[in-house]
Every structure is written in structure tokens, then in C-alpha cells.
Amino acid sequence: MSLKGKRVAILVENQYQELELWYPLLRLREEAADVQVVGPKGKETYTSKHGYPAMSDLSVDEVKARALDGLIVPGGYAPDLMRRNEKMVKLVRECHQKGKVVAAICHAGWVLVSADILRGKKATCFYSIKDDLTNAGAKFLDQEVVRDGNLITSRNPMDLPAFCREIIKALKGK
């Protein structure tokens, strides 16, 4: 398996978008990555926009950027809650600063805005938050996946295959 030994965190909060959490989680586990779901609290159940449960493995307090190879932020309405949690925002910022893979899809761009990691970067997102990314200093590109260094972004669930391919490629160091 290609990602054996790689540690990845996927953030969770209530109102997450189902596919944007579960597709990367299962796809990376399929590649033998150690993927942990990280929420404000550990061993807590968070519900998606449609009520589908996801239990966090760890709390954000238990995770350190230096111990990760990558971090994924799913979309939905959850990013609006995540960006209010300074510990989640700090983890995203520190992962980016340490050169870890940071991937965000759809509305997850809001967390990148709050982490202040978009200045001078190319990125994409769900079209309704395009202005937020642009105002945070990003150059918006309307593409299924955009990679700028260690930062990977996609627009919506239809982009998940390209999003996950690019995350896997980045975690392999390519």
C-alpha cells in the first residue's frame, strides 16, 4: 500500500458534507494511511447536513501538526463552525507552516481564510465563497483541483476523485 506510515487528520464538526468527509477518509485508508477523524472533542459524534453520524477519534487538543503528514478539511456548513474554534484554525495554520499537506474542499476554504494561509496562493472553492478567498489574498481558479505547494483545494463533491488523487500524490512526495 502506497501511504503506509503516513498520518492524516480529517477535521469534523456538525453539519459536515457527507461525501467530503467519508470519501477521502476511506480512500486514504484504502492506501494504508493512518487517518484519524479530529473534532473539537474526542470520541464525540458529529452529524452531517443530513444527519449521518461521524465519531471523532481524537480531540483537536490531542493532535499536533508535527505528528501529521497531512490534514483535510471537508465542506458543508461545518467549516463555519470550525473557523470559530481557534484550536482548529491554529492546527490548520501550523500544518501549513510546517509544510504538511493541507487540503480543503468546497466551503472548507473558510477555514483557510481564518487560518490566514491564502495570501499569494492559487486556490479554488465552492463558487459562493470565491470572494472570501479572493479577499484573503488567493488567486481563484475555477478548476476541479488546484495545488499550490502543500495546499490542495477543490470545489465540490463532484471533484472528489481529482481531490483525492492530488492528496495521495502530495503525500507520496510527488
C-alpha positions as YAML, in Angstrom:
chain: A
units: angstrom
residues:
- id: 1
  name: MET
  ca: [0.00, 0.00, 0.00]
- id: 2
  name: SER
  ca: [1.34, 3.35, -1.04]
- id: 3
  name: LEU
  ca: [0.70, 5.55, 2.02]
- id: 4
  name: LYS
  ca: [1.76, 3.17, 4.78]
- id: 5
  name: GLY
  ca: [3.24, 5.19, 7.64]
- id: 6
  name: LYS
  ca: [1.57, 8.45, 6.62]
- id: 7
  name: ARG
  ca: [-0.58, 10.15, 9.29]
- id: 8
  name: VAL
  ca: [-3.52, 12.25, 8.19]
- id: 9
  name: ALA
  ca: [-6.18, 14.12, 10.19]
- id: 10
  name: ILE
  ca: [-9.63, 14.88, 8.82]
- id: 11
  name: LEU
  ca: [-11.45, 17.62, 10.72]
- id: 12
  name: VAL
  ca: [-15.10, 17.12, 11.69]
- id: 13
  name: GLU
  ca: [-17.81, 19.34, 13.10]
- id: 14
  name: ASN
  ca: [-21.59, 19.27, 12.93]
- id: 15
  name: GLN
  ca: [-23.17, 19.94, 9.54]
- id: 16
  name: TYR
  ca: [-20.26, 18.41, 7.58]
- id: 17
  name: GLN
  ca: [-20.81, 17.34, 3.97]
- id: 18
  name: GLU
  ca: [-21.00, 13.53, 3.96]
- id: 19
  name: LEU
  ca: [-19.04, 12.71, 0.81]
- id: 20
  name: GLU
  ca: [-16.37, 15.29, 1.52]
- id: 21
  name: LEU
  ca: [-15.51, 13.59, 4.81]
- id: 22
  name: TRP
  ca: [-16.11, 9.93, 4.05]
- id: 23
  name: TYR
  ca: [-14.69, 9.68, 0.51]
- id: 24
  name: PRO
  ca: [-11.17, 10.96, 1.46]
- id: 25
  name: LEU
  ca: [-11.25, 9.04, 4.76]
- id: 26
  name: LEU
  ca: [-11.97, 5.72, 3.07]
- id: 27
  name: ARG
  ca: [-9.81, 6.40, 0.02]
- id: 28
  name: LEU
  ca: [-6.73, 7.22, 2.13]
- id: 29
  name: ARG
  ca: [-7.32, 4.25, 4.43]
- id: 30
  name: GLU
  ca: [-7.52, 2.13, 1.31]
- id: 31
  name: GLU
  ca: [-3.99, 3.36, 0.56]
- id: 32
  name: ALA
  ca: [-2.93, 2.26, 4.10]
- id: 33
  name: ALA
  ca: [-2.64, 5.77, 5.56]
- id: 34
  name: ASP
  ca: [-3.33, 6.18, 9.28]
- id: 35
  name: VAL
  ca: [-6.34, 8.51, 9.10]
- id: 36
  name: GLN
  ca: [-7.90, 9.96, 12.24]
- id: 37
  name: VAL
  ca: [-11.10, 11.99, 12.48]
- id: 38
  name: VAL
  ca: [-10.43, 15.04, 14.65]
- id: 39
  name: GLY
  ca: [-13.19, 17.12, 16.24]
- id: 40
  name: PRO
  ca: [-13.48, 19.74, 18.96]
- id: 41
  name: LYS
  ca: [-13.93, 16.79, 21.35]
- id: 42
  name: GLY
  ca: [-12.65, 13.23, 21.08]
- id: 43
  name: LYS
  ca: [-14.99, 10.23, 20.95]
- id: 44
  name: GLU
  ca: [-17.87, 12.57, 20.17]
- id: 45
  name: THR
  ca: [-20.49, 12.03, 17.47]
- id: 46
  name: TYR
  ca: [-20.94, 14.81, 14.92]
- id: 47
  name: THR
  ca: [-23.79, 14.79, 12.43]
- id: 48
  name: SER
  ca: [-23.71, 15.71, 8.77]
- id: 49
  name: LYS
  ca: [-26.05, 18.08, 6.97]
- id: 50
  name: HIS
  ca: [-28.39, 15.11, 6.52]
- id: 51
  name: GLY
  ca: [-27.91, 13.57, 9.96]
- id: 52
  name: TYR
  ca: [-25.25, 10.96, 9.10]
- id: 53
  name: PRO
  ca: [-23.03, 10.38, 12.16]
- id: 54
  name: ALA
  ca: [-19.24, 10.52, 12.30]
- id: 55
  name: MET
  ca: [-17.39, 9.85, 15.53]
- id: 56
  name: SER
  ca: [-14.17, 11.73, 16.18]
- id: 57
  name: ASP
  ca: [-11.19, 9.58, 17.06]
- id: 58
  name: LEU
  ca: [-9.37, 12.45, 18.76]
- id: 59
  name: SER
  ca: [-9.98, 15.96, 20.01]
- id: 60
  name: VAL
  ca: [-8.13, 18.83, 18.40]
- id: 61
  name: ASP
  ca: [-6.25, 19.17, 21.72]
- id: 62
  name: GLU
  ca: [-4.73, 15.71, 21.19]
- id: 63
  name: VAL
  ca: [-3.27, 16.44, 17.74]
- id: 64
  name: LYS
  ca: [0.00, 18.20, 16.95]
- id: 65
  name: ALA
  ca: [0.91, 19.43, 13.47]
- id: 66
  name: ARG
  ca: [4.42, 17.96, 13.75]
- id: 67
  name: ALA
  ca: [2.95, 14.45, 14.10]
- id: 68
  name: LEU
  ca: [0.94, 14.72, 10.87]
- id: 69
  name: ASP
  ca: [1.79, 14.35, 7.21]
- id: 70
  name: GLY
  ca: [-1.48, 15.88, 6.08]
- id: 71
  name: LEU
  ca: [-4.75, 17.46, 7.14]
- id: 72
  name: ILE
  ca: [-8.07, 17.52, 5.29]
- id: 73
  name: VAL
  ca: [-10.93, 19.95, 5.87]
- id: 74
  name: PRO
  ca: [-14.28, 18.80, 4.45]
- id: 75
  name: GLY
  ca: [-17.00, 21.22, 3.48]
- id: 76
  name: GLY
  ca: [-20.68, 21.56, 4.20]
- id: 77
  name: TYR
  ca: [-21.69, 24.05, 6.86]
- id: 78
  name: ALA
  ca: [-19.11, 22.59, 9.27]
- id: 79
  name: PRO
  ca: [-16.32, 24.97, 8.20]
- id: 80
  name: ASP
  ca: [-18.34, 27.89, 9.54]
- id: 81
  name: LEU
  ca: [-18.25, 26.17, 12.95]
- id: 82
  name: MET
  ca: [-14.62, 25.04, 12.58]
- id: 83
  name: ARG
  ca: [-13.40, 28.56, 11.86]
- id: 84
  name: ARG
  ca: [-14.89, 29.70, 15.19]
- id: 85
  name: ASN
  ca: [-12.71, 27.15, 17.01]
- id: 86
  name: GLU
  ca: [-9.30, 28.77, 17.43]
- id: 87
  name: LYS
  ca: [-7.64, 25.41, 18.13]
- id: 88
  name: MET
  ca: [-8.84, 24.00, 14.80]
- id: 89
  name: VAL
  ca: [-7.74, 27.14, 12.96]
- id: 90
  name: LYS
  ca: [-4.36, 27.01, 14.71]
- id: 91
  name: LEU
  ca: [-3.86, 23.35, 13.72]
- id: 92
  name: VAL
  ca: [-4.56, 24.18, 10.06]
- id: 93
  name: ARG
  ca: [-2.19, 27.18, 10.19]
- id: 94
  name: GLU
  ca: [0.59, 25.16, 11.86]
- id: 95
  name: CYS
  ca: [0.25, 22.27, 9.41]
- id: 96
  name: HIS
  ca: [0.60, 24.71, 6.55]
- id: 97
  name: GLN
  ca: [3.57, 26.50, 8.14]
- id: 98
  name: LYS
  ca: [5.34, 23.17, 8.69]
- id: 99
  name: GLY
  ca: [4.89, 22.21, 5.03]
- id: 100
  name: LYS
  ca: [2.33, 19.48, 5.71]
- id: 101
  name: VAL
  ca: [-0.28, 18.73, 3.06]
- id: 102
  name: VAL
  ca: [-3.35, 20.87, 3.77]
- id: 103
  name: ALA
  ca: [-6.41, 20.01, 1.68]
- id: 104
  name: ALA
  ca: [-9.77, 21.79, 1.69]
- id: 105
  name: ILE
  ca: [-12.88, 21.22, -0.39]
- id: 106
  name: CYS
  ca: [-15.99, 23.28, -1.04]
- id: 107
  name: HIS
  ca: [-16.82, 25.61, 1.89]
- id: 108
  name: ALA
  ca: [-13.69, 24.44, 3.75]
- id: 109
  name: GLY
  ca: [-11.95, 27.40, 2.16]
- id: 110
  name: TRP
  ca: [-13.44, 29.43, 5.00]
- id: 111
  name: VAL
  ca: [-11.09, 27.67, 7.42]
- id: 112
  name: LEU
  ca: [-8.11, 28.52, 5.20]
- id: 113
  name: VAL
  ca: [-9.25, 32.16, 5.20]
- id: 114
  name: SER
  ca: [-9.42, 32.19, 9.01]
- id: 115
  name: ALA
  ca: [-6.01, 30.49, 9.23]
- id: 116
  name: ASP
  ca: [-4.61, 33.30, 7.03]
- id: 117
  name: ILE
  ca: [-2.73, 30.94, 4.73]
- id: 118
  name: LEU
  ca: [-4.05, 32.03, 1.32]
- id: 119
  name: ARG
  ca: [-2.07, 35.20, 0.59]
- id: 120
  name: GLY
  ca: [-0.35, 34.79, -2.77]
- id: 121
  name: LYS
  ca: [-1.68, 31.22, -3.25]
- id: 122
  name: LYS
  ca: [-3.74, 29.77, -6.06]
- id: 123
  name: ALA
  ca: [-6.90, 28.06, -4.79]
- id: 124
  name: THR
  ca: [-10.43, 27.04, -5.63]
- id: 125
  name: CYS
  ca: [-13.62, 26.53, -3.62]
- id: 126
  name: PHE
  ca: [-17.40, 26.43, -3.87]
- id: 127
  name: TYR
  ca: [-18.35, 29.41, -6.03]
- id: 128
  name: SER
  ca: [-20.36, 31.17, -3.29]
- id: 129
  name: ILE
  ca: [-17.24, 31.76, -1.17]
- id: 130
  name: LYS
  ca: [-14.97, 32.76, -4.06]
- id: 131
  name: ASP
  ca: [-14.98, 36.40, -2.89]
- id: 132
  name: ASP
  ca: [-13.90, 35.33, 0.61]
- id: 133
  name: LEU
  ca: [-10.84, 33.53, -0.78]
- id: 134
  name: THR
  ca: [-10.01, 36.39, -3.14]
- id: 135
  name: ASN
  ca: [-10.30, 38.94, -0.33]
- id: 136
  name: ALA
  ca: [-7.96, 36.77, 1.77]
- id: 137
  name: GLY
  ca: [-5.32, 37.11, -0.94]
- id: 138
  name: ALA
  ca: [-5.83, 33.96, -3.02]
- id: 139
  name: LYS
  ca: [-5.90, 33.82, -6.80]
- id: 140
  name: PHE
  ca: [-9.14, 31.95, -7.51]
- id: 141
  name: LEU
  ca: [-9.09, 29.31, -10.26]
- id: 142
  name: ASP
  ca: [-12.30, 27.57, -11.33]
- id: 143
  name: GLN
  ca: [-10.79, 24.07, -11.64]
- id: 144
  name: GLU
  ca: [-11.66, 20.68, -10.13]
- id: 145
  name: VAL
  ca: [-8.45, 20.68, -8.12]
- id: 146
  name: VAL
  ca: [-5.78, 23.31, -7.53]
- id: 147
  name: ARG
  ca: [-2.44, 22.57, -5.92]
- id: 148
  name: ASP
  ca: [-0.10, 25.34, -4.84]
- id: 149
  name: GLY
  ca: [2.80, 23.87, -2.93]
- id: 150
  name: ASN
  ca: [1.42, 21.93, 0.03]
- id: 151
  name: LEU
  ca: [-2.06, 23.47, -0.35]
- id: 152
  name: ILE
  ca: [-4.73, 21.47, -2.24]
- id: 153
  name: THR
  ca: [-8.25, 22.76, -2.87]
- id: 154
  name: SER
  ca: [-11.35, 21.58, -4.75]
- id: 155
  name: ARG
  ca: [-14.80, 23.00, -5.47]
- id: 156
  name: ASN
  ca: [-17.46, 20.40, -4.60]
- id: 157
  name: PRO
  ca: [-18.24, 16.67, -4.20]
- id: 158
  name: MET
  ca: [-18.03, 16.09, -7.96]
- id: 159
  name: ASP
  ca: [-14.31, 16.97, -7.71]
- id: 160
  name: LEU
  ca: [-13.55, 14.31, -5.07]
- id: 161
  name: PRO
  ca: [-11.74, 11.86, -7.39]
- id: 162
  name: ALA
  ca: [-9.29, 14.57, -8.54]
- id: 163
  name: PHE
  ca: [-9.04, 15.95, -4.98]
- id: 164
  name: CYS
  ca: [-8.08, 12.56, -3.53]
- id: 165
  name: ARG
  ca: [-5.67, 11.76, -6.39]
- id: 166
  name: GLU
  ca: [-3.85, 15.03, -5.73]
- id: 167
  name: ILE
  ca: [-3.75, 14.44, -1.95]
- id: 168
  name: ILE
  ca: [-2.30, 10.96, -2.48]
- id: 169
  name: LYS
  ca: [0.27, 12.31, -4.93]
- id: 170
  name: ALA
  ca: [1.28, 15.04, -2.48]
- id: 171
  name: LEU
  ca: [1.55, 12.61, 0.45]
- id: 172
  name: LYS
  ca: [3.83, 10.42, -1.69]
- id: 173
  name: GLY
  ca: [6.04, 13.49, -2.17]
- id: 174
  name: LYS
  ca: [5.35, 13.97, -5.87]
...
